[in-house]
Amino acid sequence: MGFRSRSSSINSLTKRISWHRRTSDASTQQTLCDSQPAALKTPDDFAWVPVISGHIPMNAVQGGVERTGEPLFICRAYHRDGLHPGRAGRHLRTGASIGYGWQEVDVTECQVLCGQGTKLRWVAQEGPLEINGFVPLLAGFEHTGEPLYVAKTVLGGAQQLGKCGVHIKHGASFAFNGREKAVAEYMVLAYV
């Protein structure tokens, strides 16, 4: 699928998500979740599992670790008509956080990546994401439709999780100490 058709699919999903938020009927919400376009689906080895308040599934993919040793799990959350990768953990105040608008945004509802972490690898990057010789795991999108991927870097002695994308000129961004921090050196999550 080319970038234009993927972008069109993502834009279509963005509109459905906006409508989804205004709809309170649970069966309609489930239908919308089930109709996710192929551009955002993951292989059968993985699933994005809904989580509330840090109740992390046993088969969640750990992507990072706090300086104090608590595990950080790969997650994504809806915010301002986008779907943003971030971090989840049982020790986090609300269970998860993402970076948005240069702020750390605490979220209670997110989706945690579950599956076989051994079928993923981290690929070193510097500056804007360059997808060359690997296939990154598509984790979300900006409100404008640009794809977002899972990123990892070391901040404050911890392996933090965040987001990166081809359109992010500084490289990647991470929720950290109440702010969204930009970094140029990071790793992107990709399939083995």
Backbone hydrogen bonds, N-H to C=O, Kabsch-Sander energy under -0.5 kcal/mol:
donor,donor_aa,acceptor,acceptor_aa,energy
6,R,2,G,-2.3
7,S,3,F,-3.0
8,S,4,R,-2.4
9,S,5,S,-2.2
10,I,6,R,-2.6
11,N,7,S,-2.8
12,S,8,S,-2.3
13,L,9,S,-2.2
14,T,10,I,-2.5
15,K,11,N,-1.8
16,R,12,S,-1.8
17,I,13,L,-2.8
18,S,14,T,-2.2
19,W,15,K,-2.0
20,H,16,R,-2.8
21,R,17,I,-2.3
22,R,18,S,-1.0
23,T,19,W,-0.7
23,T,20,H,-0.8
26,A,24,S,-0.5
29,Q,25,D,-2.1
30,Q,26,A,-2.3
31,T,27,S,-1.9
32,L,28,T,-2.1
33,C,29,Q,-2.2
34,D,30,Q,-2.4
35,S,31,T,-1.2
36,Q,33,C,-1.1
40,L,37,P,-1.9
41,K,37,P,-0.6
41,K,38,A,-0.8
46,F,43,P,-2.4
47,A,114,C,-2.1
49,V,47,A,-0.7
49,V,112,V,-2.8
51,V,110,C,-3.0
53,S,108,T,-2.8
55,H,52,I,-1.2
56,I,54,G,-1.7
60,A,57,P,-1.5
61,V,113,L,-3.2
62,Q,60,A,-0.7
63,G,72,L,-2.1
64,G,72,L,-2.1
65,V,159,Q,-0.8
66,E,70,E,-3.2
69,G,66,E,-2.0
72,L,64,G,-2.5
73,F,88,A,-3.1
74,I,61,V,-2.1
75,C,86,G,-1.5
76,R,111,Q,-1.8
77,A,84,H,-2.1
79,H,82,G,-2.3
82,G,79,H,-1.3
83,L,141,F,-2.7
84,H,77,A,-2.8
86,G,75,C,-2.5
87,R,97,S,-2.3
88,A,73,F,-2.0
89,G,95,G,-2.1
92,L,89,G,-1.0
96,A,107,V,-0.9
97,S,87,R,-2.3
98,I,105,V,-2.2
99,G,85,P,-0.5
100,Y,103,Q,-2.6
103,Q,100,Y,-1.6
104,E,178,G,-1.4
105,V,98,I,-3.4
105,V,103,Q,-0.6
106,D,104,E,-0.6
107,V,96,A,-2.4
110,C,51,V,-2.2
111,Q,76,R,-2.7
112,V,49,V,-2.9
113,L,74,I,-2.4
114,C,47,A,-2.8
115,G,59,N,-2.3
116,Q,45,D,-0.9
117,G,115,G,-1.0
119,K,116,Q,-2.2
120,L,117,G,-1.6
121,R,190,A,-2.8
123,V,188,V,-2.5
125,Q,186,Y,-3.0
127,G,184,A,-2.7
129,L,165,G,-1.0
131,I,129,L,-0.5
132,N,130,E,-1.0
137,L,189,L,-2.1
138,L,136,P,-0.7
139,A,148,L,-2.3
140,G,148,L,-1.6
141,F,83,L,-1.6
142,E,146,E,-2.6
145,G,142,E,-1.7
148,L,140,G,-2.4
149,Y,164,C,-2.8
150,V,137,L,-0.7
151,A,162,G,-1.8
152,K,187,M,-2.2
153,T,160,Q,-1.8
155,L,153,T,-0.6
155,L,158,A,-2.5
158,A,155,L,-1.9
159,Q,65,V,-2.5
160,Q,153,T,-2.5
160,Q,158,A,-1.0
162,G,151,A,-2.5
163,K,173,S,-2.4
164,C,149,Y,-1.8
165,G,171,G,-0.8
168,I,165,G,-1.4
169,K,167,H,-1.1
171,G,168,I,-1.1
172,A,170,H,-0.5
172,A,183,V,-2.3
173,S,163,K,-2.5
174,F,181,K,-2.2
175,A,161,L,-0.6
176,F,174,F,-0.5
176,F,179,R,-3.2
179,R,176,F,-1.8
180,E,102,W,-0.8
181,K,174,F,-3.4
181,K,179,R,-0.6
183,V,172,A,-2.5
186,Y,125,Q,-1.9
186,Y,184,A,-0.5
187,M,152,K,-2.4
188,V,123,V,-2.5
189,L,150,V,-2.2
190,A,121,R,-3.0
191,Y,135,V,-2.7
192,V,119,K,-2.0
